[in-house]
């Protein structure tokens, strides 16, 4: 998904550019915790010149042990709900926000495929969570396409969540 936003002058700007612009204008900082996207979200944000003014840190925690060790995800959450769950995504977002001292924390966990899916948790299932002052919620997404397409769509959705949180329009 190639998301672009048209500026007032008719020129298009990438969603990551707009996210960084909004975060910088509002003096906000973001931190990311990624599993199935493998750092793609952090890479998109840091591809924008000046991202150091709004990006604190990113953690790629593919294994459950690193989710526990780096982000403080509870073992009971992983045992009872699984790595791909809204609960895990929320704990990842909360943990990375705390780790980075950021205003906004994003957690992404899912099944990008092509293997690993089940009837209950199919390939393309991704949970994206946001942690901010007075906000802690997760979004269930089901994306279609191959592994790269699922990952790209998850990152675009996460960027939109960050944008809306920064603007105060997150529902």
Backbone bond lengths (Angstrom), bond angles and torsions (degrees), N, CA, C in turn:
res aa  C-N    CA-C-N  psi(-1)  N-CA   C-N-CA  omega(-1)  CA-C   N-CA-C  phi
1 X - - - 1.447 - - 1.525 107.40 -
2 X 1.285 117.37 118.22 1.455 121.55 178.41 1.521 107.32 -101.56
3 X 1.315 116.12 97.80 1.455 120.99 -177.26 1.516 109.45 -91.44
4 X 1.287 115.98 129.21 1.455 120.50 175.48 1.515 108.66 -132.71
5 X 1.304 115.49 151.69 1.457 121.75 178.48 1.518 107.13 -118.05
6 X 1.302 115.84 132.77 1.467 119.42 178.98 1.522 108.84 -83.69
7 X 1.310 115.40 128.46 1.464 118.86 176.81 1.521 108.07 -82.77
8 X 1.303 115.79 170.39 1.460 121.18 -178.58 1.515 113.05 -56.50
9 X 1.328 117.99 -29.53 1.450 121.66 -178.11 1.517 113.18 -85.26
10 X 1.336 118.03 4.36 1.443 120.77 177.16 1.523 113.66 90.52
11 X 1.328 118.06 -6.49 1.462 119.76 178.90 1.520 109.42 -83.52
12 X 1.315 116.66 148.28 1.453 119.09 179.74 1.519 109.62 -95.57
13 X 1.307 115.18 145.36 1.453 122.73 178.44 1.512 107.43 -131.04
14 X 1.308 116.35 146.82 1.458 120.16 -179.65 1.527 110.08 -68.15
15 X 1.308 114.71 156.82 1.465 120.17 178.55 1.521 110.27 -62.10
16 X 1.343 117.71 -38.90 1.459 119.79 179.06 1.532 111.46 -65.01
17 X 1.321 117.30 -34.43 1.468 120.67 176.02 1.528 109.78 -63.48
18 X 1.320 116.23 -46.25 1.468 120.40 -179.66 1.525 111.57 -64.82
19 X 1.317 116.94 -39.44 1.471 120.70 177.63 1.525 109.63 -59.98
20 X 1.321 116.99 -48.44 1.471 120.10 179.87 1.528 111.54 -63.59
21 X 1.313 116.35 -40.27 1.469 119.92 178.99 1.531 110.74 -60.81
22 X 1.315 116.32 -46.64 1.473 120.95 -178.71 1.526 110.36 -65.89
23 X 1.320 116.92 -45.28 1.466 119.84 179.28 1.529 110.69 -59.74
24 X 1.327 117.02 -45.45 1.473 120.13 -179.51 1.526 111.02 -64.17
25 X 1.318 117.28 -43.83 1.472 120.96 179.85 1.518 111.42 -59.98
26 X 1.313 117.64 -34.62 1.467 122.23 -176.55 1.530 113.08 -96.72
27 X 1.324 115.65 1.52 1.463 119.71 178.90 1.513 113.77 65.84
28 X 1.326 116.66 33.14 1.459 121.89 -177.48 1.529 111.02 -105.03
29 X 1.329 114.82 154.76 1.458 121.78 179.70 1.521 109.95 -127.88
30 X 1.329 116.14 144.53 1.451 122.53 -178.12 1.528 110.07 -121.97
31 X 1.331 115.54 149.75 1.457 123.23 173.08 1.527 106.92 -133.40
32 X 1.327 116.38 145.73 1.459 120.47 -174.74 1.526 111.71 -123.34
33 X 1.324 115.94 142.04 1.465 123.07 173.07 1.521 106.23 -125.09
34 X 1.325 116.14 118.51 1.455 120.18 -173.42 1.518 111.51 -125.88
35 X 1.311 114.42 142.65 1.451 120.76 172.01 1.523 108.03 -116.40
36 X 1.319 118.59 -81.51 1.468 121.11 -174.19 1.526 113.80 -64.22
37 X 1.311 118.47 -22.21 1.469 120.63 179.58 1.528 112.27 -88.40
38 X 1.317 117.60 -8.55 1.450 122.34 169.99 1.514 116.98 53.63
39 X 1.320 118.12 33.19 1.465 120.85 178.37 1.515 114.01 94.22
40 X 1.322 116.63 1.67 1.466 120.51 -179.05 1.535 111.80 -62.30
41 X 1.329 117.36 -38.67 1.467 120.46 178.86 1.527 110.44 -64.31
42 X 1.311 116.72 -48.45 1.472 120.26 178.19 1.517 110.23 -60.18
43 X 1.319 116.98 -39.75 1.460 121.05 178.67 1.517 112.70 -63.27
44 X 1.323 117.19 -41.08 1.476 120.87 177.94 1.519 110.46 -63.29
45 X 1.327 116.14 -46.28 1.468 119.60 -178.48 1.522 110.37 -63.95
46 X 1.319 116.69 -46.49 1.468 119.50 -175.76 1.526 112.96 -76.85
47 X 1.329 117.87 -4.82 1.464 120.08 173.35 1.523 111.54 -75.47
48 X 1.321 116.60 -12.79 1.466 122.24 -179.73 1.527 108.98 -87.65
49 X 1.321 115.79 127.67 1.463 120.19 176.77 1.530 109.21 -59.02
50 X 1.308 117.03 134.00 1.459 121.39 -179.87 1.521 113.57 87.92
51 X 1.326 117.51 6.12 1.470 120.32 -178.89 1.524 111.84 -63.20
52 X 1.318 116.98 -22.28 1.467 119.08 179.81 1.524 111.91 -63.12
53 X 1.321 117.77 -15.89 1.463 121.57 178.05 1.529 112.10 -80.50
54 X 1.332 117.31 -12.45 1.468 118.96 -176.32 1.520 114.11 -136.18
55 X 1.329 118.47 -8.46 1.461 121.18 -178.14 1.512 109.26 -108.73
56 X 1.334 116.97 122.95 1.458 122.24 -177.96 1.520 112.83 -89.50
57 X 1.338 116.41 -56.42 1.459 119.79 -177.87 1.518 109.57 -165.67
58 X 1.331 113.74 164.33 1.450 121.06 175.13 1.513 109.02 -137.37
59 X 1.319 116.24 141.37 1.458 121.64 178.03 1.523 108.19 -125.95
60 X 1.326 116.24 127.41 1.451 121.20 172.76 1.520 106.11 -101.93
61 X 1.311 115.36 109.03 1.468 120.99 -176.37 1.527 108.23 -118.95
62 X 1.308 114.51 86.40 1.459 120.39 -178.41 1.524 111.52 -76.64
63 X 1.302 116.92 -38.85 1.469 119.58 -178.24 1.526 111.01 -89.49
64 X 1.323 114.75 153.49 1.465 119.70 176.58 1.520 110.95 -61.76
65 X 1.327 116.60 -38.28 1.469 120.02 -179.22 1.526 111.30 -59.58
66 X 1.316 117.75 -39.84 1.465 120.21 179.30 1.532 111.52 -74.10
67 X 1.315 117.27 -31.38 1.464 119.61 174.20 1.532 109.57 -60.45
68 X 1.330 115.13 -41.16 1.466 120.85 179.10 1.528 110.25 -69.94
69 X 1.320 115.97 -52.71 1.467 122.26 -173.12 1.532 113.01 -66.19
70 X 1.321 117.37 -48.51 1.469 120.29 -174.82 1.528 113.69 -85.67
71 X 1.330 116.15 -36.93 1.462 119.31 -170.69 1.524 114.13 -108.26
72 X 1.318 117.14 -11.66 1.450 119.48 -179.60 1.513 114.39 78.59
73 X 1.333 117.12 19.73 1.464 119.31 174.59 1.528 107.00 -64.90
74 X 1.308 116.96 135.22 1.463 119.07 -176.30 1.528 111.10 -77.57
75 X 1.313 115.13 142.20 1.465 120.74 178.07 1.525 110.01 -60.02
76 X 1.327 117.09 -36.80 1.464 119.55 -179.41 1.531 111.26 -64.47
77 X 1.313 117.43 -36.54 1.468 120.31 176.62 1.521 109.84 -62.58
78 X 1.327 116.53 -46.40 1.460 120.48 179.94 1.523 111.42 -64.62
79 X 1.337 117.40 -41.13 1.465 121.28 -179.59 1.526 111.86 -68.27
80 X 1.330 116.84 -42.13 1.458 121.03 -174.70 1.523 113.82 -85.22
81 X 1.329 117.16 -35.39 1.463 120.88 -174.08 1.524 113.20 -108.94
82 X 1.319 116.25 -26.27 1.454 121.08 -177.46 1.515 111.43 94.69
83 X 1.320 115.25 162.79 1.460 120.97 179.36 1.522 111.10 -66.25
84 X 1.320 116.47 -32.44 1.464 120.99 178.87 1.522 107.67 -99.10
85 X 1.328 114.95 90.29 1.460 120.83 -178.94 1.527 108.86 -159.23
86 X 1.324 116.56 158.60 1.464 118.89 176.71 1.528 111.54 -63.54
87 X 1.327 116.70 -34.84 1.461 120.98 -179.47 1.520 111.27 -62.93
88 X 1.329 116.34 -45.25 1.461 120.62 179.43 1.517 110.56 -64.99
89 X 1.325 117.53 -42.96 1.467 120.99 178.96 1.526 110.95 -59.57
90 X 1.322 116.74 -42.27 1.467 121.38 179.40 1.530 110.52 -64.04
91 X 1.329 116.46 -45.19 1.470 118.94 179.83 1.525 111.49 -66.41
92 X 1.327 117.33 -33.19 1.466 120.78 175.75 1.535 110.16 -65.12
93 X 1.328 116.78 -45.76 1.468 121.15 -179.17 1.529 110.97 -63.74
94 X 1.303 115.88 -44.47 1.465 120.45 179.33 1.528 110.59 -64.46
95 X 1.328 116.21 -42.70 1.459 121.15 -178.52 1.516 113.21 -65.47
96 X 1.326 117.57 -42.88 1.467 119.32 -178.88 1.530 111.00 -73.86
97 X 1.308 116.49 -30.58 1.471 118.63 175.56 1.527 110.00 -63.19
98 X 1.314 115.65 -43.99 1.462 121.07 177.75 1.537 110.51 -66.23
99 X 1.311 116.80 -46.07 1.464 122.26 -179.70 1.528 111.55 -56.96
100 X 1.323 116.58 -43.88 1.466 120.93 -176.98 1.508 114.34 -90.62
101 X 1.311 118.40 -7.19 1.461 120.21 -175.53 1.522 111.04 61.17
102 X 1.334 115.63 35.76 1.465 121.78 -174.67 1.526 111.70 -93.74
103 X 1.309 114.98 162.22 1.463 121.38 175.23 1.526 110.79 -77.55
104 X 1.337 115.76 -32.80 1.455 121.74 -176.84 1.526 108.33 -130.15
105 X 1.324 115.81 129.87 1.462 121.65 173.77 1.511 108.88 -116.83
106 X 1.330 116.06 137.78 1.462 121.72 178.99 1.524 108.52 -121.86
107 X 1.316 116.64 132.75 1.454 122.19 175.73 1.519 109.61 -120.82
108 X 1.336 116.56 132.68 1.464 121.27 179.98 1.521 108.94 -129.08
109 X 1.318 115.89 127.01 1.459 121.12 175.43 1.523 108.16 -144.95
110 X 1.317 116.44 141.96 1.454 118.70 -178.34 1.513 112.84 -178.31
111 X 1.321 114.26 -169.09 1.456 122.27 179.94 1.521 107.85 -121.00
112 X 1.325 115.90 102.72 1.464 120.68 -177.42 1.520 112.24 -83.15
113 X 1.327 117.81 -20.51 1.458 121.49 176.87 1.515 113.01 87.61
114 X 1.271 118.79 -172.88 1.471 125.19 4.87 1.524 113.84 -76.57
115 X 1.338 117.26 -14.40 1.464 121.15 -179.90 1.520 109.75 -106.72
116 X 1.321 115.75 175.46 1.454 121.54 172.84 1.509 115.18 98.69
117 X 1.316 117.65 -7.70 1.453 120.12 -178.82 1.520 112.22 -84.15
118 X 1.319 114.48 163.97 1.461 121.97 175.92 1.521 107.47 -142.61
119 X 1.309 116.61 177.58 1.465 119.28 178.01 1.531 110.31 -62.95
120 X 1.329 115.73 -39.90 1.467 120.98 -179.03 1.531 111.87 -74.48
121 X 1.335 115.65 -36.91 1.464 121.70 -178.59 1.523 108.69 -131.24
122 X 1.343 115.97 85.55 1.467 119.90 -175.15 1.533 112.82 -75.76
123 X 1.324 114.86 161.22 1.460 120.26 172.17 1.527 107.73 -56.76
124 X 1.306 116.22 135.17 1.465 121.85 -178.35 1.517 113.48 100.79
125 X 1.348 117.01 -9.68 1.463 121.01 177.99 1.523 109.00 -76.51
126 X 1.314 115.92 123.72 1.467 121.68 -179.64 1.524 108.30 -136.75
127 X 1.330 115.20 135.97 1.461 121.01 172.56 1.525 107.61 -109.71
128 X 1.318 115.14 129.85 1.461 121.63 177.76 1.519 106.67 -121.47
129 X 1.317 116.20 125.83 1.464 120.46 -178.22 1.516 109.88 -119.95
130 X 1.321 114.08 151.82 1.462 121.13 177.13 1.519 108.61 -126.66
131 X 1.322 114.73 137.23 1.457 122.09 175.34 1.527 107.13 -125.19
132 X 1.315 115.63 124.81 1.465 121.62 177.41 1.526 106.96 -152.25
133 X 1.305 116.38 176.11 1.456 118.77 178.23 1.527 109.24 -58.31
134 X 1.312 116.64 122.60 1.466 123.81 179.30 1.524 114.18 65.94
135 X 1.343 118.36 14.54 1.463 121.36 178.45 1.526 108.78 -135.89
136 X 1.312 115.91 128.98 1.453 121.71 173.83 1.518 106.46 -153.33
137 X 1.335 116.02 103.05 1.455 118.83 -177.33 1.504 111.03 -153.23
138 X 1.332 114.72 160.46 1.458 120.00 178.30 1.525 109.70 -124.32
139 X 1.314 114.06 157.14 1.459 122.31 179.19 1.523 107.90 -123.06
140 X 1.301 116.18 131.48 1.460 121.60 175.84 1.524 107.75 -94.43
141 X 1.316 116.02 125.68 1.458 121.14 -179.44 1.522 108.61 -126.48
142 X 1.306 116.34 145.00 1.453 121.59 174.05 1.522 106.64 -127.11
143 X 1.318 116.21 107.48 1.452 122.56 -175.56 1.524 110.08 -103.10
144 X 1.321 115.77 145.59 1.460 122.20 178.35 1.521 109.87 -102.05
145 X 1.308 114.88 156.68 1.452 120.04 175.38 1.510 111.94 115.96
146 X 1.331 114.60 -176.66 1.457 119.74 -179.92 1.527 110.46 -76.88
147 X 1.309 115.64 179.74 1.469 122.58 -176.43 1.530 112.68 -52.28
148 X 1.315 116.25 -48.73 1.466 119.45 -178.83 1.515 111.92 -64.93
149 X 1.318 116.57 -39.20 1.472 120.84 179.83 1.535 110.60 -65.28
150 X 1.327 117.10 -42.79 1.472 121.13 178.25 1.531 109.31 -60.19
151 X 1.311 116.73 -46.25 1.468 121.21 -178.76 1.531 110.85 -63.34
152 X 1.323 117.46 -44.85 1.476 121.18 179.82 1.530 111.14 -62.48
153 X 1.337 116.82 -42.96 1.459 120.27 179.46 1.526 111.18 -64.89
154 X 1.319 116.87 -38.87 1.466 120.70 178.40 1.523 110.41 -62.96
155 X 1.315 117.05 -42.44 1.462 121.15 179.36 1.523 110.59 -65.23
156 X 1.325 117.66 -42.61 1.471 120.27 178.16 1.519 111.53 -61.36
157 X 1.336 116.02 -41.79 1.470 120.16 178.09 1.530 109.97 -64.44
158 X 1.330 117.15 -42.99 1.470 120.67 179.45 1.533 110.68 -62.81
159 X 1.317 117.59 -42.06 1.471 120.41 177.49 1.524 110.86 -61.01
160 X 1.327 116.81 -40.50 1.460 120.32 178.15 1.526 111.10 -65.25
161 X 1.324 117.42 -38.46 1.473 120.90 177.39 1.529 109.98 -63.86
162 X 1.315 117.03 -44.00 1.473 120.29 177.67 1.528 109.79 -60.60
163 X 1.320 116.45 -46.49 1.478 121.30 -179.75 1.523 110.97 -57.77
164 X 1.325 116.02 -49.09 1.463 119.76 -178.10 1.532 111.95 -67.10
165 X 1.330 117.35 -37.09 1.466 120.47 176.25 1.534 110.30 -63.02
166 X 1.307 116.11 -44.32 1.473 120.36 -179.36 1.530 111.18 -64.92
167 X 1.314 116.98 -34.35 1.460 120.78 179.43 1.529 112.54 -83.02
168 X 1.320 116.64 -10.29 1.468 120.18 -178.44 1.512 113.17 78.40
169 X 1.339 117.24 21.42 1.467 120.48 -178.97 1.521 112.59 -111.59
170 X 1.321 117.46 12.58 1.454 120.84 -179.96 1.510 109.03 -69.02
171 X 1.304 117.27 130.92 1.459 121.61 -178.26 1.490 111.19 -100.28
